[in-house]
Amino acid sequence: MHRPLFKTVLITTLVATLAACSGDDSSSSSSGYIQLYNGSYNSAYTRLFVDETERSGTYFGDVTTRHNYSSTSYDVTFEYVDANDSYITIREESVSIKDDQTQLWVMSGDFSEPTFTELDVPTSSDEDEFNLGWFNISGEGINYDVYIATEDGLFDTAELIASPTYLNELSLQTFEEGYYTIYITQSGSTDVIFESATVYFNDESSYVAMIRPSYATEDDGITLDVVTSSNSVTSLKHQSAQGQVRFINTIDDYSQVSFTATRGDENHVTELTENDTFSDYIELNPNSFSIAMMDEAGTSIVDNYLLTLEREQSNVGIFYNDKDYGPRMLTVVESLTPSSYTHNVTVVNLLDTYAGQDITDVDIAFTLDGETVDDASNYIDSLDQYGQEDEVVDNEVYTTYVLYEDNGQQIVLMQQGDMDFTQEGNYILILEHDETSSTGFKMTLERTVTDSVE
């Protein structure tokens, strides 16, 4: 049973606990592990094969399951599945499993030509101590200095412990179990560009901290992905990082509106925004806010909707008309990762009536050329009224169908050909009513991606 990687305690700040966990198989003196960390920013879901057997896979910023093998050599491949359901080999290796070590493979860089690096990580350390190493995949020529602070957690008392260069050789250091705060600066500088929350490192454990671009709301921001002997990654975010929010009004009764985010004496207001158009982003410190939408005269249409924003999080508030209760708002968390081979599509269903009858849910089918609705591998079944659901699609052009079942008969509420999902990033697809269209419905597609790749 795996314990949570983080435990929180209420003192004066948020304190996170990094707990080392065992892998999927028990260790022995004549065995070790193999695992893949995916640090390729625009990658597809990448699968680990050992001796032609698929073991597990991972998306960007995460790891596969850690797999236990006897200490000998194995044929290892890293593969992904393309839009034709064909397995594509990215890299082949002969890997030697070593006693009481994890062969941690790191895939980084552009997925069109990724870099693979093998790291030897001991599975444990001595009692009352832990191992910690740093691996920099931020980019060629980008080098850092890493400091850690104990007790007061201040940078002034922090100790310089490592200076990881790009794709540096992993050098593990041993520290006493306990609470630490991590600071990172550019190499040779004392200007802090990253500060972690206070984290607890357990004894008898090994940790590898991957330094990578955050691909989130911060320009040139970085994230620490801490890999332990568990089957997951904990991402440490910069404590000074902000979040961002933008809005869209889908209610046709209001052609121009503005939006406000309020917390105490803080009051952030957007410019007037056209109907069915996304507003500019508002950058905010992570917290909870009261959201309002106002008409051209500044009169409140709806207000006091709660929106909570985390560090490096990007949200969109979608205002819509509930047929029973009037104007409402729902929140979508935007994915800004610059995905190239697959894309996450968040579908929002604002449809509530068809031909005078209530619509409780709809189906959505993303079909490739020559593919029927029944054959579609990308299909959302029964998306509830005013609900949202994610679907991962390939880097392709689709015809998208929105379907409603009426007395056992499937009705095509709308369809749209040439829906292009071939740009880096991810997407939000809003299904809504439109009195000006021939069907009475429309789809609004919006791409979401970090400014770092624009």
N, C-alpha and C positions, 0 to 999 in steps of 0.2 A: 504494500500500500504506500503510495507516495504522499508525503506531507507537502503542504503548500510551500512554494519557494519563498514567499514573503509572509511574515506575520507582522501585524502592526500593534504598536503599543501607544497609549496616549500619555505623553509626557508634555514637553513644550513644543516638540516638533514631531513629524511623522517619522517613526523609526521602522525600517524594514528589516526582516530577517531572511537571510539566504540560508536555506536548509539543503544540505546535500542528501540526495536520495539514491537508492540502488537502481540499477538498470533493469532490463526485462528478464534477465537470466542471472542466476547466482554465479559469483566469481569463484575461482579455485586457483591454486598455486601454479597450475599449468594451463592457464587460459587468460585471455584478455578480451578487449572490446573493440568494436569499430562503430563509428558514428559520423554523420555528415552534418555540418553547419552550412546553411545557405546564406551567404553574404553577397550574392549577385543581385543587384538592385532591381533589374528588369527581367528576372528569370521566370520561367515556368515552374510549376510544381515538379521538383526533381526527386527521382527515386534511386534508392540504393539497392544494387543487386550484388549478391555474394555467391560465387559459383553458380551463376545463372538463375538464382532464386531471388525473387523480389522480396526485400525485407520490410522497408518502410520508406516514406518520402517526406519532403518538407518544402514549405514556401519560404520566401525571403524573410530573413530575420529570425529563423527558427532552426531547430535541429530535428533529425530523425530520432527514432528510438535507438538506444544504445544496445548493440547486439553482441552477445557473448560467444566466443569461439575458442577452440583449442589452439594452443600456441604453435602455429605453423603458417604456411603461405596459402593465400586464396586469390582467385581471380575476381576482381571487383570492377563493376561498371557503374557509371552514373548516367541515368537516362531520363527522358521526358516523353510524354505522349502528345503527338501533334493533332491537328484538326481532323486528320483522317484516321485517328485512333491507331497510328503506327508508333511503335517505340523507337525513339531516336537516341542513339548512343552519343553521349557528350565526351566521355573519357573512359579509357580502360586502364586498369592498373593491376599489378601483382602486389598484394599487400601482405606483409608479415605481421601476424598477431604476436604480441610479446606478453610475457607473463606480467599480470597485475598492472597492465597499462591499457589506456584507450588510444587507439589510432584515430584521432579526430581530424577528419578531412574538412578543409575550409574551401568552399567555392566562392570566388569573389570576382569583381569587375563586371564588364559587359557580358551578358549571357551569350552574345553571338560568338565571343571568344573568351570564355571564362578562364580564370587562373585557379588551379587546384594546388593546395599546400597541405602536406601531411604534418600534423603535430603529435608528438609523443607526450601523453599526459598520464602521470601515475594515477592509479585509481584511488589512492588514499594518501594520507600523511600521518605524522606521529600524533600521539595523544597530546591534547592542548595546543596543537599547531595546525595550520592549514597552508596549502600551497596556492600561490596566486601568480598568474602570468598574464601578459598583455600582448595582443596581436592586432596590428594596425592595418586595416583594409580601406582606409579613407581615400587613398589615391596616391599616385606616384608623386614624390617630392613633398608630401604632406607629413610632417613629423611632429611629435608631441613630447612634452614632459609630463609625467604623472606624479602627483603628490598624494600622500594619504595622511590624514590627521586622526588622532585618537582623543579621547576625553572631551575637550572643549569643542572639537570639530572645526576649529578655525584655520583658515589658510595660513595665517601668520605663524602658526605652530606646526604646520604640515611639513612632512619630510619628503624630499625628492627621492623616489624609489626606482624610476625607470624612464627611459627615453626611447620609446618604440618608434622606429622608422617604418616606412611603408614595407609591408610583408616581412617584418623583422623576424629573426630567429627567436623562437619562443624560449625564454629563460625564466623558469619558475623560481620564485622566492618564497621563503618560509616566514610566517608571521604567527604571533600568538592569537588564539581564538579571541574574538571580541567585536566591538563596535568600531566602525571606521567611516570616515567621510572621504570621498575621492574628489580630487581636483585635477583638472587638465588645463595646460597652457600650450600655446604654440612653442615649439622647441626654442629654447634660449630666452623666452619671455616670461615675465611674472604676471601677465594679465590673464586672469582666469576666464576661460571660455566654456568651462563645464564644471558644475558642482553637483555631486550626487546627493540624494537623501542619505541619512545615516543608515548604514547597513551592517548587519551582523553576519560574520563569517564563522561557520562552525568548524570545530577541530576534526582531524582525521579526514579532511576533504581536500579536493583539488578544484580550483576555479580558473577558467580562462576568460578574460574580459576582451571581447571583440570591440575595437574602436571603429565605428563606421559612420558615414553621413546619416543624419536622422531622416532625410527626405520627408519632412513634415512642415511645420509652420515657420521654423526659424531659418533665416538665410544662413547658409554655410554651417548649420547646426550639426552637432554630433550626438550619437547615442552610444551607450555601452550595453552590449548584449552579453550578459554574464552566463556562461555555459558551465554547468556543474555536472556531476555524475547522474543527474536526473534526465528525464526524457523531454525537457522543455528548457526554454530560455527566459531569463528575466531581463527586461529592458529597463535600464536606469536612464531617466530623463534629466536634463539640465534643470536645476531648481529655479532658475530665473527665466525659463522658457515661457512664452505666452501661448495662448490659444487664439483661434479666430472663429468668427461666425458671420454668415451672410444669410439673406432671406429672399424668399420669392412669394409673391401674392398671386394665387390662381383664381381669385374671386373676380369675375368679370364686372361686377357692379362698381368696382373701384379701379379707374384707369391709371391713376398715379397715387402712390402711397409712400410713406417713409416709415422706418422702423427704429425703435429705441431699445437699448439694453440698459437697465438701471440696477444699481446696487448701492444702497445707502445714498450718499451724495453724488456718486458717479452717475453720469447720464450720457450715454453714447448714442448719437443719432446719425442715421444714414441720409444720403441725398434722396430726393424724390426719385422713385423708381417706377418704370412702366409695368403694367400688368404682364404676368408671365415672363418677367425678366429678372434675373438674379441681381441683387444689389451688390455693391462692393463689399469686401470683407471689412469687419471691424476687429481690430486686434485687442484682446482683453487678457487681463491676468486670470489665471485659473480660479474659478469660483462659481457661485450660483447667481443667476440674474433674473430679473423680472422683464419680460419682453412685451412690447406693445406694437400695434400697427395703427398708423394715423393717416387720415385722408389729406388732400392737398391743403386744406385750411388748418391742419394741425389738430383736428378733432379726433379723439381716440375712437377707433373702430372696435378693436379688442385689446385687452391689456391683462397684465398680471399672469402671463404664462411663464412657468418656470423653465429655465434652460440652464443646465450645468455644464461647465466647460473644464476639461482637464488640460494639463500641460501638453503642448504640441498637438492638441486635438483641433480638428476642423469640423465645425457643425454647420448645417443649414436648417433654418426654421422655415417650414412650408405652411403658409396660411391657406386654408381651404374652407369651403362652406359645407358644414354638416347639415343634411336635409332636415334633421330633427331639432338641432340645437343652434344653428347659425354658424358664424365664423369661429374657426378653431385653428390651432397650430399643432403640427407634429414636427419632431426633430429627427434628422438623419445625420449620422456620423459619416463624414466623407473620408474615403481612403485616398491618400495623396501619393501613394507609392507609384513610381514610374514604371508600372508593369508594361511589358512589350509583347509577350507571347500569349498571355491570358489576361483577362480583365474582369474585375468584380463589377457587377451591375446591380445596383440597389433599385428595385422596382417599387414605386409607391402607387397604390390604387386609391384614387379619389372618385371612382365611379360608384354611383348609388342607385341609379334608376335606368331602366330600358323599356321603351314602349309602355310607359305608365306603371311598370311593376318594379318592385325593389330588387336590386342586385346585391346579394350578400357576399358574393365572391366571384372572381374570374380566374381563368387559366391564361398563362402567357407562354407562347412557344417561339423560340428563336430557331429558325430553319435556314439551313444552307441551301445553295442552289442545287436543285434536284432532290431535296429532302422534303418529305411530307410532314405535316403536323404530327401524325402518329409515329413517325420515325425519329422525330427530333430528340436529340440527346440533351438539349438544353431546354428544360420545361419546368415552369413553376405551376404547381397544382393548387388550386383553391386559395388564391391570395385574397384575404379578407378585405371587406370594405374599410377604407381608411387605414389599411395596414401596409407593411413594407416587408420585403424579403429579398435576400441576395441570391444571385446566380452568377457562376463563373463561366464566361464564354471565351472561345478562342479568338485569336487575332484575325478575324474574318469579317466579311460583309454578310449580314443576315436579312431575311425577311421576317418581321416580327408580327405575330398574330395575337390579338386579345380576344379570348373566347368566353362565351357565357352559355351555360346549359339551361335550356328552356323546355320543360316537359320531355326530357330525354334527348332533345335535339341540340347539337352544338351550334351556336350562333356566332358568326364573326362580327364582333362589335367594331373592330377596326383592324387594319393591317397596314404595314409600312415596309416597302421594299428598300433596298440599298441602305439599310441602317448600318453605318460604318463604325466598327470597333477596331480600327487598325492604328490608332494613335496611342502614344504612351500615356498611361494613366488608367483611371477607372471611370465609372459612369453612374449617373442617376437618371432613371427613366420614370417620368411622372405621367400617369394615365389620368385624364381629366375630361370633363364635359366641355363641349365647344359648340355653341349654337350657330356659329358661322360656317361650320363644316358640313358636308353632305351627310356624314354619318352621325353627327351630333357629338362626336368624341374626337380627342386628339392625343398625341404623345409628345412630350417635351423631353429631349435628350440633352444632358449636360455632362461634359467631361470634367473630371476632378484630377488634378495632378499638382505636385509641388512646384513652386516657382524655380526650384533648383535646376530643373531640366528644360525650362521654357526659353 
